[in-house]
Every structure is written in structure tokens, then in C-alpha cells.
């Protein structure tokens, strides 16, 4: 494993090194194309200033000494000829333009305007012939002219190329080694926030990002293990309660018990049944259930079918919505049971659409819970003293409903209505207290009325 890690690091280092060299060459070519003309003009001006001095000194020396002696003493390339031989390769248009600019500089700095001829050797060297004034014979001075594409390049262009390569490599490093892994980590984190268990994120990118990814994966594993342990624990509790419930039911069938004792035992059994069912619902949660398109009014009617029609009234609009049917049915069943347990009959179950939201309301005629205790009532295993005196309730009913609402992207609200208020229309709301379960209706969810 360590050898493979070093191999990956060495490969990455070689890759980034090659990218840096390629970026430097690319930037050098680009800067030469962009700024080569300006630098060439500056170079021509400096070369013209130096050549004007050399030409003047050489012409003064030629007035007293022969050309070969001046060439030997000064090291200048002098040639005695009427006109230099034409170059084997024709000069480029850019070189001709530079030679004309150099001639213009010499004409401005000398008392006469010498002739300047571009010359290009077979190996690519660039030079110019400058005509000198000599009292006896025509003499030409050959001077090399450096090219902007030579190696090593101009220090200014080389510096700009290194800076550009650093910017390119730095930007690509942030994009590939930091930004892309962090984007994948952000997506996985959003899935964790939505209650899902994402797959382990591959540790890639910069070492710091890899360490962050490894810690994130460890956190996700711990969260998944905690959820599994919670589900196992709750399922185990519910399973363990099933056995004594069965034994109690068997004993109740024996004829030795009195009617009062039999009734009390039956009440205890119902309480145990309710607690066990709540634990199983909370352990399941409905997270893995797939959303399907269902006629919501028929689903709610089926959920309410176990209650007597004179105690539970239905006001359901015909709607077809994409939901998790099992989880939603359990949540609405909990709301109906709470209404019968803590409220006053009759209970009204309503279904309607309001402002692109599907609203499900469970009304009763009781005073309901205090508004300031609403957030506490949504917490698991929390009982409100004023409304939890009956048996068979473990404080999970509203917590299950709140969890199902979050699964559907909806929300849970409580509504209080005082029918003694003079400003209230008695026909507007069918009760004094209700819990509203509302779901958003998206474009991909059909909300056409069912037949």
C-alpha cells in the first residue's frame, strides 16, 4: 500500500510537471505573438542606437586605416564589395520590416542615411548589411540581428510565460484537486441532510481534501450504524412485547377471570398493542419506500374505514398525487387516533388543494394543545401533561407524522379556531382544533381529479 501511494504521488508530480512545462511553452508562444512586435520595436531602437555609434567610429577609422586592419582591431565583420551577395533564403516580411525600421533609426542618428540590406543565412541566422562611407572603396558592415523566437527567449517574455504558467497550473490544480472533490463531497453531504445513506465518496484530490473525505465517510458510516442500531433496538423491543401480549390474550380466554379483571386486562392489552405499533412505525420510518401515483382520496377513505361513520366525517376532493402510500397512511391514521383520544367527536378528515399544495386536515371539537407546546409535541417520546393521561401512548405519534411530512417535502401545522368569536364564520371550519398535513404539488406530480 505505501508503494502504491508513492507511485500515485510520483505519477501526479510528473503529470503536473509536464503540465507546467507545456503551459510555459504555450504562454511563451502566446506572449511572443501578443508582445513580440512591441519588444521588437524596442530592440530595434536600442540596436539602432548602438549601431549608429559603431558606424560613425568605423567610418572615422577607415579614413586612416585599411579595412582589414580595422576589422582585425575592432572585430567587426567588414566586406569590401560593391553590393553584398543576395541571401540564399529570401528574408521574411517581418525581417524586411525590421531592417527598414533599423535603417530609419540610423538615418535619424547619422549625418547621412546608409543603405541597409537584410540577409538570411541557410541555417536561419538573421543579419543586415550596412553601407559605410569610405574614401577609397565601397565597404559594408555585417551585423547580426537577434530574433524574438530565439532560445533562450527574452527575459521579459520568459518571466511573463512563467507567471502565466503558474496561474494556469494553479487554477487547474484548484479545479481538479480541490473544487471537483469538494463538489462531490457537497452532493453527498446534501444527501445525508435529506436523510439518505450515500455511498462512500472516493478520496481524491489534494491531501487535505482526501483527509476531509475520509472523515466524512467515517461519519456517514457511524450515522448509518446508529440508525441500524436504533431500528434494531426498536424492532427488538416491539418483538419482545409481542410475546407477553400473546400470553395475556391466551389467559384472557380462560374462564377463571372475572368480568372486571377481564376488562382491565383487555385495556392493558390494547395499550401494549398501541405502544408496539408505534415503536414499529417509528423504527420503519418509510425512508426506503418508493413514491407512487395514487388516488389520495381513496387512500384516506381506506385509512378512515375502521372508524364509525357517525364519529368520523369525510370531506375529500378527488385527487391523484405521487406519495409514499404506506408511510402517509400510517401518519394520517395517527392523526385520526389522536383526534379521537384527546379531542371531542365528531372528527372531520378533509382533503383539498390550496395554492399549489395538497392539504390534509384532521379536525375535532376539542380545545387542542397550547400553541407554545407545539414544537415540544413533535419530539419523539415527548408527552404533554395535559393530553397524555390515557394509556397506550408512548409519545411517538406526532414524531412519526412529522418525519413522514419531511419525507414528502411537506410541513405540519396546528390550527386553533374559537367558534365563540363573533368574527368567525361557523361554516368555514368544521371544528375547533386541527392538524394540517400539507404537501407541495410539483410539475412532475399529476394532480388531475380521479374518476
VOGU-3710 file (C-alpha; in Angstrom, 3 decimals, decimal comma):
1> xxxxxxxxxx> 0,000/0,000/0,000  2,742/2,591/0,786  4,498/1,783/-2,502  1,267/2,291/-4,430  0,690/5,595/-2,658  4,184/6,757/-3,604  3,606/5,639/-7,185  0,396/7,680/-7,341  2,153/10,712/-5,895  5,068/10,350/-8,319
11> xxxxxxxxxx> 2,666/9,986/-11,255  0,752/13,063/-10,141  4,007/15,004/-9,712  5,198/14,044/-13,187  1,822/14,942/-14,652  1,769/18,373/-13,026  5,405/18,930/-14,034  4,603/18,145/-17,663  1,582/20,425/-17,454  3,762/23,231/-16,074
21> xxxxxxxxxx> 6,285/22,844/-18,939  3,534/22,719/-21,540  1,825/25,758/-20,016  5,101/27,670/-20,010  5,705/26,899/-23,688  2,140/27,814/-24,559  2,311/31,099/-22,651  5,675/31,914/-24,240  4,255/31,437/-27,735  1,160/33,471/-26,874
31> xxxxxxxxxx> 3,154/36,336/-25,333  5,550/36,350/-28,266  2,575/36,655/-30,600  0,990/39,385/-28,474  4,000/41,440/-27,347  6,734/40,347/-29,776  6,065/43,266/-32,107  6,385/45,844/-29,310  9,542/44,226/-27,939  10,980/44,021/-31,449
41> xxxxxxxxxx> 10,475/47,770/-31,868  12,231/48,461/-28,579  15,020/46,090/-29,590  15,372/47,853/-32,967  15,622/51,250/-31,293  18,343/50,011/-28,924  20,189/48,261/-31,768  19,978/51,380/-33,943  21,481/53,469/-31,132  24,422/51,077/-30,745
51> xxxxxxxxxx> 24,970/50,646/-34,499  24,960/54,384/-35,141  27,910/54,760/-32,757  29,768/51,798/-34,291  29,145/53,031/-37,838  30,452/56,503/-37,016  33,579/55,178/-35,294  34,239/52,670/-38,079  33,932/55,348/-40,762  36,409/57,551/-38,871
61> xxxxxxxxxx> 38,840/54,615/-38,584  38,527/53,826/-42,313  39,709/57,342/-43,145  43,168/56,449/-41,681  43,493/52,641/-41,852  42,698/49,943/-44,413  39,553/47,816/-43,955  41,358/44,578/-42,996  43,260/46,352/-40,199  40,067/47,986/-38,872
71> xxxxxxxxxx> 38,296/44,609/-38,955  41,195/42,924/-37,164  41,451/45,591/-34,456  37,698/46,093/-33,841  36,415/42,583/-34,539  33,792/43,917/-36,943  32,667/41,906/-39,969  33,674/44,193/-42,883  33,491/43,283/-46,535  34,847/45,252/-49,487
81> xxxxxxxxxx> 32,291/44,894/-52,290  30,023/46,980/-54,432  26,977/45,103/-53,162  26,771/42,023/-50,930  25,674/38,754/-52,476  21,955/38,063/-52,114  20,983/35,696/-49,301  20,293/32,036/-50,193  16,917/32,333/-48,448  14,650/35,313/-49,075
91> xxxxxxxxxx> 14,047/37,322/-45,915  10,591/37,261/-44,393  8,273/40,248/-44,494  8,779/40,796/-40,755  12,554/40,809/-41,157  12,308/43,278/-44,035  10,132/45,480/-41,867  12,682/45,316/-39,038  15,529/46,183/-41,446  13,613/49,232/-42,677
101> xxxxxxxxxx> 12,989/50,316/-39,081  16,700/49,894/-38,333  17,612/51,994/-41,376  15,248/54,712/-40,169  16,957/54,753/-36,772  20,401/55,070/-38,414  19,200/57,870/-40,687  17,963/59,790/-37,650  21,257/59,425/-35,761  23,818/59,821/-38,575
111> xxxxxxxxxx> 24,581/62,727/-40,853  23,830/60,520/-43,853  21,303/57,756/-44,499  23,124/54,442/-45,097  21,664/51,586/-47,089  20,553/48,571/-45,005  20,059/45,164/-46,682  18,539/42,166/-44,819  20,478/38,908/-45,072  19,407/35,419/-44,018
121> xxxxxxxxxx> 21,844/32,514/-43,993  20,957/28,911/-44,741  20,990/27,979/-41,030  18,461/30,670/-40,221  20,756/33,349/-38,741  19,499/36,855/-39,352  21,830/39,752/-40,153  21,880/43,056/-42,019  24,448/44,689/-44,267  25,056/48,386/-43,587
131> xxxxxxxxxx> 26,785/50,532/-46,201  29,719/52,559/-44,820  31,226/55,752/-46,207  34,819/55,056/-47,263  37,153/57,411/-49,181  38,683/54,731/-51,404  36,357/51,732/-51,885  32,816/50,585/-51,015  32,701/48,804/-47,673  29,786/47,020/-45,992
141> xxxxxxxxxx> 29,384/46,162/-42,306  27,607/42,902/-41,423  25,717/42,930/-38,107  23,709/40,053/-36,566  20,090/40,871/-35,629  18,647/38,650/-32,859  15,222/37,100/-33,430  12,352/37,264/-30,944  11,889/33,488/-31,357  15,436/32,624/-30,350
151> xxxxxxxxxx> 16,438/30,469/-27,399  16,814/31,418/-24,657  13,938/33,850/-25,100  13,820/37,416/-23,968  13,898/37,619/-20,125  10,738/39,706/-20,111  8,810/37,172/-22,190  10,239/34,285/-20,174  9,146/35,904/-16,918  5,651/36,553/-18,250
161> xxxxxxxxxx> 5,450/32,964/-19,510  6,419/31,567/-16,091  3,836/33,759/-14,370  1,147/32,697/-16,844  2,061/29,030/-16,433  1,848/29,403/-12,660  -1,620/30,933/-12,933  -2,819/28,193/-15,316  -1,419/25,356/-13,206  -2,747/26,907/-10,010
171> xxxxxxxxxx> -6,221/27,317/-11,478  -6,269/23,755/-12,840  -4,986/22,419/-9,513  -7,787/24,174/-7,628  -10,329/22,954/-10,188  -9,198/19,316/-10,385  -7,693/18,642/-6,964  -9,884/20,831/-4,741  -13,076/22,128/-6,350  -14,223/18,910/-8,080
181> xxxxxxxxxx> -13,719/16,646/-4,996  -15,407/19,252/-2,781  -18,366/19,388/-5,173  -18,792/15,616/-4,898  -18,480/15,895/-1,130  -21,134/18,629/-1,104  -23,581/16,420/-3,041  -23,017/13,540/-0,632  -23,474/15,892/2,326  -26,781/17,168/0,925
191> xxxxxxxxxx> -27,975/13,558/0,632  -27,049/12,984/4,260  -29,039/16,100/5,165  -32,038/14,628/3,308  -31,857/11,506/5,460  -30,232/9,194/2,901  -27,193/6,954/3,266  -24,877/7,836/0,331  -22,131/5,556/-0,883  -18,617/6,223/0,311
201> xxxxxxxxxx> -17,051/9,171/-1,501  -13,765/8,316/-3,203  -10,827/10,053/-1,531  -9,131/12,028/-4,297  -7,618/15,430/-4,841  -5,293/17,337/-2,555  -4,137/15,594/0,666  -6,234/17,949/2,791  -9,349/17,181/0,724  -8,619/13,440/0,963
211> xxxxxxxxxx> -8,423/13,637/4,764  -11,689/15,581/4,852  -13,342/12,970/2,594  -12,104/10,097/4,774  -13,517/11,719/7,892  -16,816/12,360/6,104  -17,023/8,696/5,075  -16,328/7,644/8,662  -19,077/9,975/9,886  -21,562/8,579/7,367
221> xxxxxxxxxx> -20,722/5,035/8,452  -21,259/5,937/12,110  -24,604/7,591/11,316  -25,735/4,561/9,302  -24,646/2,235/12,124  -26,550/4,342/14,665  -29,691/4,219/12,527  -29,389/0,460/12,147  -28,868/0,049/15,875  -31,889/2,258/16,605
231> xxxxxxxxxx> -34,081/0,328/14,188  -32,833/-2,981/15,595  -33,419/-1,814/19,160  -36,949/-0,579/18,493  -37,833/-3,652/16,472  -36,427/-5,833/19,266  -38,486/-4,011/21,886  -41,608/-4,411/19,819  -40,820/-8,081/19,185  -40,246/-8,731/22,878
241> xxxxxxxxxx> -43,558/-7,103/23,718  -45,405/-9,373/21,305  -44,781/-12,481/23,403  -46,345/-11,267/26,694  -49,220/-9,743/24,718  -49,938/-13,137/23,190  -49,774/-14,833/26,608  -52,145/-12,256/28,090  -54,585/-12,797/25,255  -54,459/-16,533/25,873
251> xxxxxxxxxx> -55,060/-16,089/29,609  -57,956/-13,765/28,946  -59,615/-16,547/27,034  -59,624/-18,677/30,224  -62,981/-18,693/32,079  -61,470/-18,219/35,574  -61,158/-14,397/35,348  -63,966/-12,122/36,460  -65,590/-9,678/34,081  -63,892/-6,635/35,677
261> xxxxxxxxxx> -60,457/-8,241/35,633  -61,024/-9,363/32,067  -61,933/-5,814/31,051  -58,861/-4,335/32,758  -56,591/-6,912/31,127  -58,159/-6,159/27,752  -57,442/-2,456/28,253  -53,837/-3,239/29,133  -53,579/-5,378/26,016  -54,863/-2,564/23,842
271> xxxxxxxxxx> -52,313/-0,199/25,380  -49,496/-2,678/24,727  -50,734/-3,202/21,172  -50,729/0,546/20,549  -47,242/1,054/22,023  -45,862/-1,850/19,977  -47,392/-0,472/16,796  -45,921/2,984/17,449  -42,452/1,526/18,001  -42,662/-0,446/14,763
281> xxxxxxxxxx> -43,791/2,614/12,832  -41,003/4,744/14,260  -38,416/2,026/13,566  -39,549/1,611/9,932  -39,916/5,328/9,179  -40,821/4,764/5,490  -37,426/6,065/4,278  -36,915/3,251/1,769  -40,469/3,330/0,367  -40,854/4,424/-3,244
291> xxxxxxxxxx> -43,258/7,201/-4,170  -46,117/6,125/-6,449  -49,089/7,864/-8,028  -52,214/7,024/-6,001  -55,774/8,374/-5,736  -55,274/10,165/-2,443  -58,972/10,480/-1,623  -59,417/6,708/-1,863  -56,308/6,088/0,245  -57,608/8,381/3,008
301> xxxxxxxxxx> -61,051/6,809/2,847  -59,473/3,373/3,327  -57,444/4,650/6,313  -60,610/6,044/7,932  -62,758/2,975/7,233  -62,086/1,410/10,679  -63,905/4,243/12,484  -67,704/4,574/12,701  -69,231/6,838/10,078  -71,202/8,846/12,639
311> xxxxxxxxxx> -67,992/9,728/14,520  -65,690/10,365/11,501  -66,897/12,520/8,610  -65,026/12,707/5,272  -64,699/15,803/3,075  -62,328/14,577/0,378  -61,632/16,165/-3,004  -60,815/13,695/-5,790  -57,037/13,971/-6,291  -54,272/11,773/-7,657
321> xxxxxxxxxx> -50,861/12,579/-6,112  -47,411/10,930/-6,003  -46,790/9,895/-2,356  -45,359/7,116/-0,197  -48,704/5,425/0,461  -47,808/3,200/3,424  -45,976/5,929/5,348  -48,644/8,527/4,583  -51,451/6,165/5,591  -49,784/5,476/8,941
331> xxxxxxxxxx> -49,272/9,194/9,568  -52,911/10,084/8,880  -54,063/7,121/10,979  -52,015/8,508/13,884  -53,648/11,939/13,493  -57,129/10,376/13,482  -56,343/8,254/16,556  -55,028/11,319/18,395  -58,170/13,251/17,494  -60,375/10,538/18,969
341> xxxxxxxxxx> -58,124/10,039/22,011  -57,565/13,679/23,015  -60,290/15,578/21,192  -64,065/15,534/21,054  -66,056/13,822/18,331  -67,097/14,199/15,623  -63,746/14,112/13,779  -63,591/15,510/10,251  -60,990/14,428/7,678  -60,568/16,971/4,866
351> xxxxxxxxxx> -58,596/16,877/1,584  -58,288/19,883/-0,740  -55,801/21,888/-2,857  -54,728/25,364/-1,796  -52,026/27,478/-3,508  -50,394/24,522/-5,320  -50,296/22,476/-2,103  -52,237/19,363/-1,221  -53,712/19,875/2,279  -54,938/17,114/4,585
361> xxxxxxxxxx> -56,664/18,292/7,787  -57,941/16,311/10,763  -60,462/18,367/12,797  -62,061/17,684/16,160  -64,204/19,664/18,545  -61,743/19,746/21,478  -59,634/22,664/22,661  -56,418/21,097/21,311  -52,921/21,651/22,631  -51,398/25,029/23,574
371> xxxxxxxxxx> -49,582/26,742/20,710  -46,403/27,192/22,761  -46,185/23,402/23,241  -46,495/22,519/19,547  -42,736/22,170/18,894  -42,333/20,025/22,020  -45,147/17,712/20,897  -43,234/16,911/17,675  -40,265/15,498/19,609  -40,031/11,683/19,960
381> xxxxxxxxxx> -41,137/10,186/23,308  -42,473/13,544/24,494  -45,840/13,597/26,288  -47,834/16,705/27,072  -49,096/16,522/30,635  -52,483/17,942/29,760  -53,210/15,440/26,995  -51,254/12,260/27,709  -53,086/10,849/30,681  -54,531/7,898/28,770
391> xxxxxxxxxx> -52,764/4,594/28,420  -51,226/3,220/25,292  -49,402/6,318/24,139  -45,589/6,496/24,093  -45,103/9,976/22,624  -44,229/8,849/19,074  -47,457/9,688/17,197  -46,721/13,265/16,116  -42,995/12,493/15,739  -43,888/9,833/13,148
401> xxxxxxxxxx> -46,228/12,244/11,341  -43,563/14,982/11,325  -40,996/12,545/9,897  -43,387/11,470/7,131  -44,066/15,126/6,309  -40,335/15,752/5,898  -40,033/12,691/3,653  -42,635/14,222/1,330  -41,122/17,712/1,484  -44,220/18,939/3,316
411> xxxxxxxxxx> -44,959/20,534/6,642  -47,136/20,023/9,706  -49,207/22,785/11,317  -51,744/23,095/14,116  -54,868/25,265/13,730  -56,963/26,733/16,541  -60,460/28,123/15,953  -62,713/29,590/18,665  -66,298/29,238/17,498  -67,424/31,730/20,104
421> xxxxxxxxxx> -65,569/34,520/18,297  -68,011/36,885/16,676  -65,777/37,322/13,630  -65,680/33,602/12,787  -67,888/32,113/10,113  -69,268/28,865/11,592  -69,409/27,278/8,140  -65,766/27,911/7,318  -64,118/25,331/9,599  -65,766/22,130/10,848
431> xxxxxxxxxx> -64,141/22,136/14,295  -62,145/23,963/16,922  -58,746/22,278/16,535  -56,989/20,671/13,585  -53,620/19,432/12,439  -52,843/20,214/8,810  -50,539/17,956/6,768  -49,631/19,826/3,544  -47,600/18,554/0,576  -46,126/20,539/-2,325
441> xxxxxxxxxx> -47,502/19,735/-5,761  -44,592/19,638/-8,229  -44,740/19,690/-12,010  -43,817/16,005/-12,196  -46,744/15,070/-9,887  -50,123/14,659/-11,529  -52,953/16,315/-9,673  -55,797/15,548/-12,040  -59,086/14,585/-10,416  -59,706/10,879/-10,146
451> x> -62,772/9,390/-11,758
//
